[in-house]
Each structure stands twice: as C-alpha cells, then as structure tokens.
C-alpha cells in the first residue's frame, strides 16, 4: 500500500497534462479552420464587380476592365481593358463596323485610343491615379476613379457648303480676313452606348467599386475605394505587438543585470545583438509594407530598435566596468 500511494499524484499530473494538450489541439484546429474560412470570405469581399450592361442596349461597345496591379506607394492602379463590339456596331465579334474612339483618364501613356473600321480592337492597359497616404499603413485608404468615353464619327449627310454672304470687316491696316475659330475634336463625333464590366481582386487589398452617378450614354465612371484586407491588418498589428513585447522583455532582462548585480554573460550580449538585427527582417515581413517611415514604424519598430540598442549598450558597459564576483 505504501508503494502505490506515491503513484496517484503522478497519474493525476499525467491526466491533467493530457487534458491540457487535447484542449490546446482543439483550439489550434478551431483557429486554423477559422483563418481559412476568413480567407475565403475575404476573397469574396476584396473582389469587386460592376456591370453597366443593362443600360447599354443591344448596339454597344462592351468593355471588360480587370484590375491587374495596385501600387499604393506610387498611387497607381493598372487595369487591362478588352473590347467587344455588339449589334450594328460590330463587323464581327472583335472588329467595329465603324471608326471608334475611346478616351480614358489614364495617368501615363495614351489617353485616346482609336480603332479603325473592320480592324481588331486589341486590349489596352491603362494606369489610373489613386489618392491616399501609403504611409498610414496598415490603416491606409485610397480613392480612385476610372472614366471611359466612347465616340464614333457622325454620319456624313449630303450637304452643299454654304457660301458666306457677308464678310467680316478686316482689321484696320490689314486686308486679310479674321481666321475662323478652330472646331473641337468632338464636334464631328457622337457618343456610343458602352457596356462596362469591371473586375478587381488583388491579394492583401480590399477593393470596393460603384458606378458613378454621372454615368451617361457613351460615358461611364467607376469610383473605387482601396484599403488593406482584414488579414493584412491583423498580421501587421500582431507583429507590432510582438516587437514591442520582445523589446520590453529585453529591457526587463537588462534591468535585472543592472540592478540585481547579476553577472553579465557574453551570451546575453549575443542575444541582444541578434534581436537588434532581427527586428528589421520582422518589420519587412509585413505584407505590402511601404518603405521605412510608415505609421506602423512609429508605433513599434522605431521604439523596439531603440530600446534594444540602449539595452545592448547598457549591458556592454556593465560587462566592461563591473568587476567579476
């Protein structure tokens, strides 16, 4: 009986350890499934789809716009546009039955694209300007607007040119008549119904888009709002908290060395030095982080680097000046 008594506490500790391990595994599985489910929902949330086909009618130029890149630092959104002619405007699926001119508010490259009658309408890439502060990472928000205008030349009517019946008086001292005012490039063009389909899905970003209220026949506007996805915000905040926690632990260790008269070992200084150079890699592991100087750096990175550097200098000084016990 005396030999069996000491076994009971050991069995109880093993049982408690098994229960804790099972609970930890269950919590880990739940967290894993939750993250994957959140990613699937986030994929749907960060995708945007805007369609203007219902208001275009049967005879239209269909434009499919797909966002292929977003650069918050440069303030640019790059999109690829594909064109398709429909109804009486189509010679075939990809060729217009008459000359088509498409204008877009591109920040770089051509803003005016002309497609001749009967020739294929090749895809076009445009870069749209984006407003916002990338330095507010990971809480930065941006706005952008894409405008498309589609026109075609007005059908010529058989008209005899009118001869001028009255001549404008010439200026004093000059026998030459005053030159006529220059006509606008849109005077001989008319708008063409346009059907726009807009898609956008960029990993790490949440894109929202709505059709502009000023959209009319031949002209379509899409207003976009861009922000970081919830996963990126969560991971960035987690890393900020982690850097501050590690820096605080390093400071407490330094205080134990300084105030507790503990022996300063070279291994401690190696650990501090490794932490000093590990923080930049940890900071750069944030998804889509802009160059140094973002909001997240002022919250955690700069403070963590400074605290670790001061702690390293302090224990190095203690190692030099303190006599061995």
Protein Blocks (a to p, Z undefined) as FASTA:
>chain_A
ZZmmmmmmmmmmmmmmmmmmmmmmmmmmmmmmmmmmmmmmmmmmmpccddfklmnojbdc
ddddddfbdcfknopacdddddddehjlbmblmlcfbdcddddddfbhjfbdcddehiac
dddddddddeddfklpckbccddddddddddddddddddddddfbdcdddehiabdcddd
dddfklmgccdddddddddddehiacdddddfkbcehiacddddddddfklmmmmmmmmm
mmmmmmmmmmmmmmmmmmnopacdfklmmmmmmmmmmmmmmmmmpghiacehifklmmmm
mmmmmmmmmmmmmmmmmmmmpccZZ
